[in-house]
């Protein structure tokens, strides 16, 4: 099950932390930064889950993991904006970004070793 994957677990934890932190963003950011960072962080989990369900098709699995990695990188960009706009402090940014790095490494391993995740 995809929920057992370390990449999914860390990504889910990150998405929930992003949700909590973004509750304090200004109202004028609701349809811009707030929605974007929440969407991209959650999309990492969704892409991992979708890819896992089709893992017997190696190319599809890798493509969805690549999409997850792209969304993870997008989350980093939105966190940079949140920090530059003074919505989060350096400690929060560092903590959240370190999780995006961890997710990226886990996804990179999965992308490079798709056969290890195919339980034929």
Phi and psi restraints in degrees (range 20) as a CNS / XPLOR table:
assign (resid 1 and name C) (resid 2 and name N)
       (resid 2 and name CA) (resid 2 and name C) 1.0 -60.0 20.0 2
assign (resid 2 and name N) (resid 2 and name CA)
       (resid 2 and name C) (resid 3 and name N) 1.0 -27.3 20.0 2
assign (resid 2 and name C) (resid 3 and name N)
       (resid 3 and name CA) (resid 3 and name C) 1.0 -68.1 20.0 2
assign (resid 3 and name N) (resid 3 and name CA)
       (resid 3 and name C) (resid 4 and name N) 1.0 -15.0 20.0 2
assign (resid 3 and name C) (resid 4 and name N)
       (resid 4 and name CA) (resid 4 and name C) 1.0 -84.6 20.0 2
assign (resid 4 and name N) (resid 4 and name CA)
       (resid 4 and name C) (resid 5 and name N) 1.0 -13.6 20.0 2
assign (resid 4 and name C) (resid 5 and name N)
       (resid 5 and name CA) (resid 5 and name C) 1.0 -69.4 20.0 2
assign (resid 5 and name N) (resid 5 and name CA)
       (resid 5 and name C) (resid 6 and name N) 1.0 130.5 20.0 2
assign (resid 5 and name C) (resid 6 and name N)
       (resid 6 and name CA) (resid 6 and name C) 1.0 -58.0 20.0 2
assign (resid 6 and name N) (resid 6 and name CA)
       (resid 6 and name C) (resid 7 and name N) 1.0 -40.1 20.0 2
assign (resid 6 and name C) (resid 7 and name N)
       (resid 7 and name CA) (resid 7 and name C) 1.0 -59.3 20.0 2
assign (resid 7 and name N) (resid 7 and name CA)
       (resid 7 and name C) (resid 8 and name N) 1.0 -43.0 20.0 2
assign (resid 7 and name C) (resid 8 and name N)
       (resid 8 and name CA) (resid 8 and name C) 1.0 -64.7 20.0 2
assign (resid 8 and name N) (resid 8 and name CA)
       (resid 8 and name C) (resid 9 and name N) 1.0 -45.2 20.0 2
assign (resid 8 and name C) (resid 9 and name N)
       (resid 9 and name CA) (resid 9 and name C) 1.0 -61.6 20.0 2
assign (resid 9 and name N) (resid 9 and name CA)
       (resid 9 and name C) (resid 10 and name N) 1.0 -45.5 20.0 2
assign (resid 9 and name C) (resid 10 and name N)
       (resid 10 and name CA) (resid 10 and name C) 1.0 -68.9 20.0 2
assign (resid 10 and name N) (resid 10 and name CA)
       (resid 10 and name C) (resid 11 and name N) 1.0 -40.3 20.0 2
assign (resid 10 and name C) (resid 11 and name N)
       (resid 11 and name CA) (resid 11 and name C) 1.0 -63.3 20.0 2
assign (resid 11 and name N) (resid 11 and name CA)
       (resid 11 and name C) (resid 12 and name N) 1.0 -40.0 20.0 2
assign (resid 11 and name C) (resid 12 and name N)
       (resid 12 and name CA) (resid 12 and name C) 1.0 -65.1 20.0 2
assign (resid 12 and name N) (resid 12 and name CA)
       (resid 12 and name C) (resid 13 and name N) 1.0 -44.9 20.0 2
assign (resid 12 and name C) (resid 13 and name N)
       (resid 13 and name CA) (resid 13 and name C) 1.0 -58.4 20.0 2
assign (resid 13 and name N) (resid 13 and name CA)
       (resid 13 and name C) (resid 14 and name N) 1.0 -44.7 20.0 2
assign (resid 13 and name C) (resid 14 and name N)
       (resid 14 and name CA) (resid 14 and name C) 1.0 -61.1 20.0 2
assign (resid 14 and name N) (resid 14 and name CA)
       (resid 14 and name C) (resid 15 and name N) 1.0 -46.2 20.0 2
assign (resid 14 and name C) (resid 15 and name N)
       (resid 15 and name CA) (resid 15 and name C) 1.0 -60.5 20.0 2
assign (resid 15 and name N) (resid 15 and name CA)
       (resid 15 and name C) (resid 16 and name N) 1.0 -39.1 20.0 2
assign (resid 15 and name C) (resid 16 and name N)
       (resid 16 and name CA) (resid 16 and name C) 1.0 -69.3 20.0 2
assign (resid 16 and name N) (resid 16 and name CA)
       (resid 16 and name C) (resid 17 and name N) 1.0 -37.5 20.0 2
assign (resid 16 and name C) (resid 17 and name N)
       (resid 17 and name CA) (resid 17 and name C) 1.0 -66.9 20.0 2
assign (resid 17 and name N) (resid 17 and name CA)
       (resid 17 and name C) (resid 18 and name N) 1.0 -40.2 20.0 2
assign (resid 17 and name C) (resid 18 and name N)
       (resid 18 and name CA) (resid 18 and name C) 1.0 -60.8 20.0 2
assign (resid 18 and name N) (resid 18 and name CA)
       (resid 18 and name C) (resid 19 and name N) 1.0 -43.3 20.0 2
assign (resid 18 and name C) (resid 19 and name N)
       (resid 19 and name CA) (resid 19 and name C) 1.0 -57.6 20.0 2
assign (resid 19 and name N) (resid 19 and name CA)
       (resid 19 and name C) (resid 20 and name N) 1.0 -48.8 20.0 2
assign (resid 19 and name C) (resid 20 and name N)
       (resid 20 and name CA) (resid 20 and name C) 1.0 -62.9 20.0 2
assign (resid 20 and name N) (resid 20 and name CA)
       (resid 20 and name C) (resid 21 and name N) 1.0 -46.1 20.0 2
assign (resid 20 and name C) (resid 21 and name N)
       (resid 21 and name CA) (resid 21 and name C) 1.0 -64.5 20.0 2
assign (resid 21 and name N) (resid 21 and name CA)
       (resid 21 and name C) (resid 22 and name N) 1.0 -40.3 20.0 2
assign (resid 21 and name C) (resid 22 and name N)
       (resid 22 and name CA) (resid 22 and name C) 1.0 -72.9 20.0 2
assign (resid 22 and name N) (resid 22 and name CA)
       (resid 22 and name C) (resid 23 and name N) 1.0 -11.4 20.0 2
assign (resid 22 and name C) (resid 23 and name N)
       (resid 23 and name CA) (resid 23 and name C) 1.0 -61.5 20.0 2
assign (resid 23 and name N) (resid 23 and name CA)
       (resid 23 and name C) (resid 24 and name N) 1.0 -24.3 20.0 2
assign (resid 23 and name C) (resid 24 and name N)
       (resid 24 and name CA) (resid 24 and name C) 1.0 -92.8 20.0 2
assign (resid 24 and name N) (resid 24 and name CA)
       (resid 24 and name C) (resid 25 and name N) 1.0 1.0 20.0 2
assign (resid 24 and name C) (resid 25 and name N)
       (resid 25 and name CA) (resid 25 and name C) 1.0 -68.9 20.0 2
assign (resid 25 and name N) (resid 25 and name CA)
       (resid 25 and name C) (resid 26 and name N) 1.0 152.0 20.0 2
assign (resid 25 and name C) (resid 26 and name N)
       (resid 26 and name CA) (resid 26 and name C) 1.0 -61.3 20.0 2
assign (resid 26 and name N) (resid 26 and name CA)
       (resid 26 and name C) (resid 27 and name N) 1.0 151.7 20.0 2
assign (resid 26 and name C) (resid 27 and name N)
       (resid 27 and name CA) (resid 27 and name C) 1.0 -58.7 20.0 2
assign (resid 27 and name N) (resid 27 and name CA)
       (resid 27 and name C) (resid 28 and name N) 1.0 -32.9 20.0 2
assign (resid 27 and name C) (resid 28 and name N)
       (resid 28 and name CA) (resid 28 and name C) 1.0 -67.5 20.0 2
assign (resid 28 and name N) (resid 28 and name CA)
       (resid 28 and name C) (resid 29 and name N) 1.0 -12.7 20.0 2
assign (resid 28 and name C) (resid 29 and name N)
       (resid 29 and name CA) (resid 29 and name C) 1.0 -94.5 20.0 2
assign (resid 29 and name N) (resid 29 and name CA)
       (resid 29 and name C) (resid 30 and name N) 1.0 1.2 20.0 2
assign (resid 29 and name C) (resid 30 and name N)
       (resid 30 and name CA) (resid 30 and name C) 1.0 -53.3 20.0 2
assign (resid 30 and name N) (resid 30 and name CA)
       (resid 30 and name C) (resid 31 and name N) 1.0 -46.1 20.0 2
assign (resid 30 and name C) (resid 31 and name N)
       (resid 31 and name CA) (resid 31 and name C) 1.0 -96.5 20.0 2
assign (resid 31 and name N) (resid 31 and name CA)
       (resid 31 and name C) (resid 32 and name N) 1.0 5.8 20.0 2
assign (resid 31 and name C) (resid 32 and name N)
       (resid 32 and name CA) (resid 32 and name C) 1.0 -117.5 20.0 2
assign (resid 32 and name N) (resid 32 and name CA)
       (resid 32 and name C) (resid 33 and name N) 1.0 -97.7 20.0 2
assign (resid 32 and name C) (resid 33 and name N)
       (resid 33 and name CA) (resid 33 and name C) 1.0 -61.7 20.0 2
assign (resid 33 and name N) (resid 33 and name CA)
       (resid 33 and name C) (resid 34 and name N) 1.0 -46.9 20.0 2
assign (resid 33 and name C) (resid 34 and name N)
       (resid 34 and name CA) (resid 34 and name C) 1.0 -59.9 20.0 2
assign (resid 34 and name N) (resid 34 and name CA)
       (resid 34 and name C) (resid 35 and name N) 1.0 -52.1 20.0 2
assign (resid 34 and name C) (resid 35 and name N)
       (resid 35 and name CA) (resid 35 and name C) 1.0 -63.4 20.0 2
assign (resid 35 and name N) (resid 35 and name CA)
       (resid 35 and name C) (resid 36 and name N) 1.0 -40.0 20.0 2
assign (resid 35 and name C) (resid 36 and name N)
       (resid 36 and name CA) (resid 36 and name C) 1.0 -65.9 20.0 2
assign (resid 36 and name N) (resid 36 and name CA)
       (resid 36 and name C) (resid 37 and name N) 1.0 -46.5 20.0 2
assign (resid 36 and name C) (resid 37 and name N)
       (resid 37 and name CA) (resid 37 and name C) 1.0 -68.9 20.0 2
assign (resid 37 and name N) (resid 37 and name CA)
       (resid 37 and name C) (resid 38 and name N) 1.0 -35.2 20.0 2
assign (resid 37 and name C) (resid 38 and name N)
       (resid 38 and name CA) (resid 38 and name C) 1.0 -67.1 20.0 2
assign (resid 38 and name N) (resid 38 and name CA)
       (resid 38 and name C) (resid 39 and name N) 1.0 -45.6 20.0 2
assign (resid 38 and name C) (resid 39 and name N)
       (resid 39 and name CA) (resid 39 and name C) 1.0 -62.1 20.0 2
assign (resid 39 and name N) (resid 39 and name CA)
       (resid 39 and name C) (resid 40 and name N) 1.0 -47.4 20.0 2
assign (resid 39 and name C) (resid 40 and name N)
       (resid 40 and name CA) (resid 40 and name C) 1.0 -67.2 20.0 2
assign (resid 40 and name N) (resid 40 and name CA)
       (resid 40 and name C) (resid 41 and name N) 1.0 -39.5 20.0 2
assign (resid 40 and name C) (resid 41 and name N)
       (resid 41 and name CA) (resid 41 and name C) 1.0 -66.6 20.0 2
assign (resid 41 and name N) (resid 41 and name CA)
       (resid 41 and name C) (resid 42 and name N) 1.0 -37.2 20.0 2
assign (resid 41 and name C) (resid 42 and name N)
       (resid 42 and name CA) (resid 42 and name C) 1.0 -73.5 20.0 2
assign (resid 42 and name N) (resid 42 and name CA)
       (resid 42 and name C) (resid 43 and name N) 1.0 -31.9 20.0 2
assign (resid 42 and name C) (resid 43 and name N)
       (resid 43 and name CA) (resid 43 and name C) 1.0 -64.5 20.0 2
assign (resid 43 and name N) (resid 43 and name CA)
       (resid 43 and name C) (resid 44 and name N) 1.0 -26.9 20.0 2
assign (resid 43 and name C) (resid 44 and name N)
       (resid 44 and name CA) (resid 44 and name C) 1.0 -58.4 20.0 2
assign (resid 44 and name N) (resid 44 and name CA)
       (resid 44 and name C) (resid 45 and name N) 1.0 -50.1 20.0 2
assign (resid 44 and name C) (resid 45 and name N)
       (resid 45 and name CA) (resid 45 and name C) 1.0 -62.3 20.0 2
assign (resid 45 and name N) (resid 45 and name CA)
       (resid 45 and name C) (resid 46 and name N) 1.0 -44.2 20.0 2
assign (resid 45 and name C) (resid 46 and name N)
       (resid 46 and name CA) (resid 46 and name C) 1.0 -62.4 20.0 2
assign (resid 46 and name N) (resid 46 and name CA)
       (resid 46 and name C) (resid 47 and name N) 1.0 -41.8 20.0 2
assign (resid 46 and name C) (resid 47 and name N)
       (resid 47 and name CA) (resid 47 and name C) 1.0 -68.5 20.0 2
assign (resid 47 and name N) (resid 47 and name CA)
       (resid 47 and name C) (resid 48 and name N) 1.0 -36.8 20.0 2
assign (resid 47 and name C) (resid 48 and name N)
       (resid 48 and name CA) (resid 48 and name C) 1.0 -62.1 20.0 2
assign (resid 48 and name N) (resid 48 and name CA)
       (resid 48 and name C) (resid 49 and name N) 1.0 -46.7 20.0 2
assign (resid 48 and name C) (resid 49 and name N)
       (resid 49 and name CA) (resid 49 and name C) 1.0 -62.8 20.0 2
assign (resid 49 and name N) (resid 49 and name CA)
       (resid 49 and name C) (resid 50 and name N) 1.0 -45.4 20.0 2
assign (resid 49 and name C) (resid 50 and name N)
       (resid 50 and name CA) (resid 50 and name C) 1.0 -62.4 20.0 2
assign (resid 50 and name N) (resid 50 and name CA)
       (resid 50 and name C) (resid 51 and name N) 1.0 -44.7 20.0 2
assign (resid 50 and name C) (resid 51 and name N)
       (resid 51 and name CA) (resid 51 and name C) 1.0 -63.5 20.0 2
assign (resid 51 and name N) (resid 51 and name CA)
       (resid 51 and name C) (resid 52 and name N) 1.0 -40.1 20.0 2
assign (resid 51 and name C) (resid 52 and name N)
       (resid 52 and name CA) (resid 52 and name C) 1.0 -61.9 20.0 2
assign (resid 52 and name N) (resid 52 and name CA)
       (resid 52 and name C) (resid 53 and name N) 1.0 -38.0 20.0 2
assign (resid 52 and name C) (resid 53 and name N)
       (resid 53 and name CA) (resid 53 and name C) 1.0 -67.2 20.0 2
assign (resid 53 and name N) (resid 53 and name CA)
       (resid 53 and name C) (resid 54 and name N) 1.0 -20.7 20.0 2
assign (resid 53 and name C) (resid 54 and name N)
       (resid 54 and name CA) (resid 54 and name C) 1.0 -116.2 20.0 2
assign (resid 54 and name N) (resid 54 and name CA)
       (resid 54 and name C) (resid 55 and name N) 1.0 29.8 20.0 2
assign (resid 54 and name C) (resid 55 and name N)
       (resid 55 and name CA) (resid 55 and name C) 1.0 -65.7 20.0 2
assign (resid 55 and name N) (resid 55 and name CA)
       (resid 55 and name C) (resid 56 and name N) 1.0 -16.8 20.0 2
assign (resid 55 and name C) (resid 56 and name N)
       (resid 56 and name CA) (resid 56 and name C) 1.0 -70.0 20.0 2
assign (resid 56 and name N) (resid 56 and name CA)
       (resid 56 and name C) (resid 57 and name N) 1.0 -18.5 20.0 2
assign (resid 56 and name C) (resid 57 and name N)
       (resid 57 and name CA) (resid 57 and name C) 1.0 -99.7 20.0 2
assign (resid 57 and name N) (resid 57 and name CA)
       (resid 57 and name C) (resid 58 and name N) 1.0 92.9 20.0 2
assign (resid 57 and name C) (resid 58 and name N)
       (resid 58 and name CA) (resid 58 and name C) 1.0 -52.9 20.0 2
assign (resid 58 and name N) (resid 58 and name CA)
       (resid 58 and name C) (resid 59 and name N) 1.0 -44.2 20.0 2
assign (resid 58 and name C) (resid 59 and name N)
       (resid 59 and name CA) (resid 59 and name C) 1.0 -65.0 20.0 2
assign (resid 59 and name N) (resid 59 and name CA)
       (resid 59 and name C) (resid 60 and name N) 1.0 -39.2 20.0 2
assign (resid 59 and name C) (resid 60 and name N)
       (resid 60 and name CA) (resid 60 and name C) 1.0 -67.1 20.0 2
assign (resid 60 and name N) (resid 60 and name CA)
       (resid 60 and name C) (resid 61 and name N) 1.0 -43.3 20.0 2
assign (resid 60 and name C) (resid 61 and name N)
       (resid 61 and name CA) (resid 61 and name C) 1.0 -57.0 20.0 2
assign (resid 61 and name N) (resid 61 and name CA)
       (resid 61 and name C) (resid 62 and name N) 1.0 -50.3 20.0 2
assign (resid 61 and name C) (resid 62 and name N)
       (resid 62 and name CA) (resid 62 and name C) 1.0 -63.9 20.0 2
assign (resid 62 and name N) (resid 62 and name CA)
       (resid 62 and name C) (resid 63 and name N) 1.0 -39.4 20.0 2
assign (resid 62 and name C) (resid 63 and name N)
       (resid 63 and name CA) (resid 63 and name C) 1.0 -62.0 20.0 2
assign (resid 63 and name N) (resid 63 and name CA)
       (resid 63 and name C) (resid 64 and name N) 1.0 -42.9 20.0 2
assign (resid 63 and name C) (resid 64 and name N)
       (resid 64 and name CA) (resid 64 and name C) 1.0 -68.4 20.0 2
assign (resid 64 and name N) (resid 64 and name CA)
       (resid 64 and name C) (resid 65 and name N) 1.0 -36.6 20.0 2
assign (resid 64 and name C) (resid 65 and name N)
       (resid 65 and name CA) (resid 65 and name C) 1.0 -66.6 20.0 2
assign (resid 65 and name N) (resid 65 and name CA)
       (resid 65 and name C) (resid 66 and name N) 1.0 -35.7 20.0 2
assign (resid 65 and name C) (resid 66 and name N)
       (resid 66 and name CA) (resid 66 and name C) 1.0 -65.5 20.0 2
assign (resid 66 and name N) (resid 66 and name CA)
       (resid 66 and name C) (resid 67 and name N) 1.0 -39.4 20.0 2
assign (resid 66 and name C) (resid 67 and name N)
       (resid 67 and name CA) (resid 67 and name C) 1.0 -61.9 20.0 2
assign (resid 67 and name N) (resid 67 and name CA)
       (resid 67 and name C) (resid 68 and name N) 1.0 -41.3 20.0 2
assign (resid 67 and name C) (resid 68 and name N)
       (resid 68 and name CA) (resid 68 and name C) 1.0 -61.3 20.0 2
assign (resid 68 and name N) (resid 68 and name CA)
       (resid 68 and name C) (resid 69 and name N) 1.0 -41.5 20.0 2
assign (resid 68 and name C) (resid 69 and name N)
       (resid 69 and name CA) (resid 69 and name C) 1.0 -64.8 20.0 2
assign (resid 69 and name N) (resid 69 and name CA)
       (resid 69 and name C) (resid 70 and name N) 1.0 -39.6 20.0 2
assign (resid 69 and name C) (resid 70 and name N)
       (resid 70 and name CA) (resid 70 and name C) 1.0 -61.3 20.0 2
assign (resid 70 and name N) (resid 70 and name CA)
       (resid 70 and name C) (resid 71 and name N) 1.0 -44.8 20.0 2
assign (resid 70 and name C) (resid 71 and name N)
       (resid 71 and name CA) (resid 71 and name C) 1.0 -66.1 20.0 2
assign (resid 71 and name N) (resid 71 and name CA)
       (resid 71 and name C) (resid 72 and name N) 1.0 -35.9 20.0 2
assign (resid 71 and name C) (resid 72 and name N)
       (resid 72 and name CA) (resid 72 and name C) 1.0 -62.7 20.0 2
assign (resid 72 and name N) (resid 72 and name CA)
       (resid 72 and name C) (resid 73 and name N) 1.0 -42.7 20.0 2
assign (resid 72 and name C) (resid 73 and name N)
       (resid 73 and name CA) (resid 73 and name C) 1.0 -66.4 20.0 2
assign (resid 73 and name N) (resid 73 and name CA)
       (resid 73 and name C) (resid 74 and name N) 1.0 -38.9 20.0 2
assign (resid 73 and name C) (resid 74 and name N)
       (resid 74 and name CA) (resid 74 and name C) 1.0 -60.8 20.0 2
assign (resid 74 and name N) (resid 74 and name CA)
       (resid 74 and name C) (resid 75 and name N) 1.0 -39.5 20.0 2
assign (resid 74 and name C) (resid 75 and name N)
       (resid 75 and name CA) (resid 75 and name C) 1.0 -58.8 20.0 2
assign (resid 75 and name N) (resid 75 and name CA)
       (resid 75 and name C) (resid 76 and name N) 1.0 -41.1 20.0 2
assign (resid 75 and name C) (resid 76 and name N)
       (resid 76 and name CA) (resid 76 and name C) 1.0 -59.0 20.0 2
assign (resid 76 and name N) (resid 76 and name CA)
       (resid 76 and name C) (resid 77 and name N) 1.0 -42.1 20.0 2
assign (resid 76 and name C) (resid 77 and name N)
       (resid 77 and name CA) (resid 77 and name C) 1.0 -62.2 20.0 2
assign (resid 77 and name N) (resid 77 and name CA)
       (resid 77 and name C) (resid 78 and name N) 1.0 -45.4 20.0 2
assign (resid 77 and name C) (resid 78 and name N)
       (resid 78 and name CA) (resid 78 and name C) 1.0 -64.9 20.0 2
assign (resid 78 and name N) (resid 78 and name CA)
       (resid 78 and name C) (resid 79 and name N) 1.0 -34.4 20.0 2
assign (resid 78 and name C) (resid 79 and name N)
       (resid 79 and name CA) (resid 79 and name C) 1.0 -66.8 20.0 2
assign (resid 79 and name N) (resid 79 and name CA)
       (resid 79 and name C) (resid 80 and name N) 1.0 -35.8 20.0 2
assign (resid 79 and name C) (resid 80 and name N)
       (resid 80 and name CA) (resid 80 and name C) 1.0 -60.5 20.0 2
assign (resid 80 and name N) (resid 80 and name CA)
       (resid 80 and name C) (resid 81 and name N) 1.0 -43.7 20.0 2
assign (resid 80 and name C) (resid 81 and name N)
       (resid 81 and name CA) (resid 81 and name C) 1.0 -64.3 20.0 2
assign (resid 81 and name N) (resid 81 and name CA)
       (resid 81 and name C) (resid 82 and name N) 1.0 -43.1 20.0 2
assign (resid 81 and name C) (resid 82 and name N)
       (resid 82 and name CA) (resid 82 and name C) 1.0 -59.9 20.0 2
assign (resid 82 and name N) (resid 82 and name CA)
       (resid 82 and name C) (resid 83 and name N) 1.0 -40.4 20.0 2
assign (resid 82 and name C) (resid 83 and name N)
       (resid 83 and name CA) (resid 83 and name C) 1.0 -67.9 20.0 2
assign (resid 83 and name N) (resid 83 and name CA)
       (resid 83 and name C) (resid 84 and name N) 1.0 -46.4 20.0 2
assign (resid 83 and name C) (resid 84 and name N)
       (resid 84 and name CA) (resid 84 and name C) 1.0 -63.7 20.0 2
assign (resid 84 and name N) (resid 84 and name CA)
       (resid 84 and name C) (resid 85 and name N) 1.0 -27.6 20.0 2
assign (resid 84 and name C) (resid 85 and name N)
       (resid 85 and name CA) (resid 85 and name C) 1.0 -88.5 20.0 2
assign (resid 85 and name N) (resid 85 and name CA)
       (resid 85 and name C) (resid 86 and name N) 1.0 4.5 20.0 2
assign (resid 85 and name C) (resid 86 and name N)
       (resid 86 and name CA) (resid 86 and name C) 1.0 64.1 20.0 2
assign (resid 86 and name N) (resid 86 and name CA)
       (resid 86 and name C) (resid 87 and name N) 1.0 32.3 20.0 2
assign (resid 86 and name C) (resid 87 and name N)
       (resid 87 and name CA) (resid 87 and name C) 1.0 -90.2 20.0 2
assign (resid 87 and name N) (resid 87 and name CA)
       (resid 87 and name C) (resid 88 and name N) 1.0 -22.9 20.0 2
assign (resid 87 and name C) (resid 88 and name N)
       (resid 88 and name CA) (resid 88 and name C) 1.0 -133.9 20.0 2
assign (resid 88 and name N) (resid 88 and name CA)
       (resid 88 and name C) (resid 89 and name N) 1.0 154.9 20.0 2
assign (resid 88 and name C) (resid 89 and name N)
       (resid 89 and name CA) (resid 89 and name C) 1.0 -91.6 20.0 2
assign (resid 89 and name N) (resid 89 and name CA)
       (resid 89 and name C) (resid 90 and name N) 1.0 174.4 20.0 2
assign (resid 89 and name C) (resid 90 and name N)
       (resid 90 and name CA) (resid 90 and name C) 1.0 -62.6 20.0 2
assign (resid 90 and name N) (resid 90 and name CA)
       (resid 90 and name C) (resid 91 and name N) 1.0 -38.7 20.0 2
assign (resid 90 and name C) (resid 91 and name N)
       (resid 91 and name CA) (resid 91 and name C) 1.0 -62.3 20.0 2
assign (resid 91 and name N) (resid 91 and name CA)
       (resid 91 and name C) (resid 92 and name N) 1.0 -44.6 20.0 2
assign (resid 91 and name C) (resid 92 and name N)
       (resid 92 and name CA) (resid 92 and name C) 1.0 -63.6 20.0 2
assign (resid 92 and name N) (resid 92 and name CA)
       (resid 92 and name C) (resid 93 and name N) 1.0 -46.7 20.0 2
assign (resid 92 and name C) (resid 93 and name N)
       (resid 93 and name CA) (resid 93 and name C) 1.0 -59.5 20.0 2
assign (resid 93 and name N) (resid 93 and name CA)
       (resid 93 and name C) (resid 94 and name N) 1.0 -45.3 20.0 2
assign (resid 93 and name C) (resid 94 and name N)
       (resid 94 and name CA) (resid 94 and name C) 1.0 -62.5 20.0 2
assign (resid 94 and name N) (resid 94 and name CA)
       (resid 94 and name C) (resid 95 and name N) 1.0 -42.8 20.0 2
assign (resid 94 and name C) (resid 95 and name N)
       (resid 95 and name CA) (resid 95 and name C) 1.0 -63.0 20.0 2
assign (resid 95 and name N) (resid 95 and name CA)
       (resid 95 and name C) (resid 96 and name N) 1.0 -48.5 20.0 2
assign (resid 95 and name C) (resid 96 and name N)
       (resid 96 and name CA) (resid 96 and name C) 1.0 -66.9 20.0 2
assign (resid 96 and name N) (resid 96 and name CA)
       (resid 96 and name C) (resid 97 and name N) 1.0 -42.0 20.0 2
assign (resid 96 and name C) (resid 97 and name N)
       (resid 97 and name CA) (resid 97 and name C) 1.0 -68.0 20.0 2
assign (resid 97 and name N) (resid 97 and name CA)
       (resid 97 and name C) (resid 98 and name N) 1.0 -32.3 20.0 2
assign (resid 97 and name C) (resid 98 and name N)
       (resid 98 and name CA) (resid 98 and name C) 1.0 -65.6 20.0 2
assign (resid 98 and name N) (resid 98 and name CA)
       (resid 98 and name C) (resid 99 and name N) 1.0 -32.0 20.0 2
assign (resid 98 and name C) (resid 99 and name N)
       (resid 99 and name CA) (resid 99 and name C) 1.0 -71.5 20.0 2
assign (resid 99 and name N) (resid 99 and name CA)
       (resid 99 and name C) (resid 100 and name N) 1.0 -36.2 20.0 2
assign (resid 99 and name C) (resid 100 and name N)
       (resid 100 and name CA) (resid 100 and name C) 1.0 -65.0 20.0 2
assign (resid 100 and name N) (resid 100 and name CA)
       (resid 100 and name C) (resid 101 and name N) 1.0 -36.1 20.0 2
assign (resid 100 and name C) (resid 101 and name N)
       (resid 101 and name CA) (resid 101 and name C) 1.0 -64.9 20.0 2
assign (resid 101 and name N) (resid 101 and name CA)
       (resid 101 and name C) (resid 102 and name N) 1.0 -43.9 20.0 2
assign (resid 101 and name C) (resid 102 and name N)
       (resid 102 and name CA) (resid 102 and name C) 1.0 -61.3 20.0 2
assign (resid 102 and name N) (resid 102 and name CA)
       (resid 102 and name C) (resid 103 and name N) 1.0 -45.2 20.0 2
assign (resid 102 and name C) (resid 103 and name N)
       (resid 103 and name CA) (resid 103 and name C) 1.0 -60.1 20.0 2
assign (resid 103 and name N) (resid 103 and name CA)
       (resid 103 and name C) (resid 104 and name N) 1.0 -43.7 20.0 2
assign (resid 103 and name C) (resid 104 and name N)
       (resid 104 and name CA) (resid 104 and name C) 1.0 -59.9 20.0 2
assign (resid 104 and name N) (resid 104 and name CA)
       (resid 104 and name C) (resid 105 and name N) 1.0 -40.8 20.0 2
assign (resid 104 and name C) (resid 105 and name N)
       (resid 105 and name CA) (resid 105 and name C) 1.0 -66.5 20.0 2
assign (resid 105 and name N) (resid 105 and name CA)
       (resid 105 and name C) (resid 106 and name N) 1.0 -42.4 20.0 2
assign (resid 105 and name C) (resid 106 and name N)
       (resid 106 and name CA) (resid 106 and name C) 1.0 -64.1 20.0 2
assign (resid 106 and name N) (resid 106 and name CA)
       (resid 106 and name C) (resid 107 and name N) 1.0 -42.5 20.0 2
assign (resid 106 and name C) (resid 107 and name N)
       (resid 107 and name CA) (resid 107 and name C) 1.0 -64.7 20.0 2
assign (resid 107 and name N) (resid 107 and name CA)
       (resid 107 and name C) (resid 108 and name N) 1.0 -41.3 20.0 2
assign (resid 107 and name C) (resid 108 and name N)
       (resid 108 and name CA) (resid 108 and name C) 1.0 -58.6 20.0 2
assign (resid 108 and name N) (resid 108 and name CA)
       (resid 108 and name C) (resid 109 and name N) 1.0 -41.0 20.0 2
assign (resid 108 and name C) (resid 109 and name N)
       (resid 109 and name CA) (resid 109 and name C) 1.0 -63.1 20.0 2
assign (resid 109 and name N) (resid 109 and name CA)
       (resid 109 and name C) (resid 110 and name N) 1.0 -45.1 20.0 2
assign (resid 109 and name C) (resid 110 and name N)
       (resid 110 and name CA) (resid 110 and name C) 1.0 -63.7 20.0 2
assign (resid 110 and name N) (resid 110 and name CA)
       (resid 110 and name C) (resid 111 and name N) 1.0 -41.6 20.0 2
assign (resid 110 and name C) (resid 111 and name N)
       (resid 111 and name CA) (resid 111 and name C) 1.0 -63.1 20.0 2
assign (resid 111 and name N) (resid 111 and name CA)
       (resid 111 and name C) (resid 112 and name N) 1.0 -39.0 20.0 2
assign (resid 111 and name C) (resid 112 and name N)
       (resid 112 and name CA) (resid 112 and name C) 1.0 -78.9 20.0 2
assign (resid 112 and name N) (resid 112 and name CA)
       (resid 112 and name C) (resid 113 and name N) 1.0 -13.9 20.0 2
assign (resid 112 and name C) (resid 113 and name N)
       (resid 113 and name CA) (resid 113 and name C) 1.0 -136.1 20.0 2
assign (resid 113 and name N) (resid 113 and name CA)
       (resid 113 and name C) (resid 114 and name N) 1.0 53.8 20.0 2
assign (resid 113 and name C) (resid 114 and name N)
       (resid 114 and name CA) (resid 114 and name C) 1.0 -62.7 20.0 2
assign (resid 114 and name N) (resid 114 and name CA)
       (resid 114 and name C) (resid 115 and name N) 1.0 -29.1 20.0 2
assign (resid 114 and name C) (resid 115 and name N)
       (resid 115 and name CA) (resid 115 and name C) 1.0 -64.8 20.0 2
assign (resid 115 and name N) (resid 115 and name CA)
       (resid 115 and name C) (resid 116 and name N) 1.0 -26.0 20.0 2
assign (resid 115 and name C) (resid 116 and name N)
       (resid 116 and name CA) (resid 116 and name C) 1.0 -69.0 20.0 2
assign (resid 116 and name N) (resid 116 and name CA)
       (resid 116 and name C) (resid 117 and name N) 1.0 -13.7 20.0 2
assign (resid 116 and name C) (resid 117 and name N)
       (resid 117 and name CA) (resid 117 and name C) 1.0 -108.9 20.0 2
assign (resid 117 and name N) (resid 117 and name CA)
       (resid 117 and name C) (resid 118 and name N) 1.0 2.2 20.0 2
assign (resid 117 and name C) (resid 118 and name N)
       (resid 118 and name CA) (resid 118 and name C) 1.0 -100.0 20.0 2
assign (resid 118 and name N) (resid 118 and name CA)
       (resid 118 and name C) (resid 119 and name N) 1.0 107.7 20.0 2
assign (resid 118 and name C) (resid 119 and name N)
       (resid 119 and name CA) (resid 119 and name C) 1.0 -93.2 20.0 2
assign (resid 119 and name N) (resid 119 and name CA)
       (resid 119 and name C) (resid 120 and name N) 1.0 57.6 20.0 2
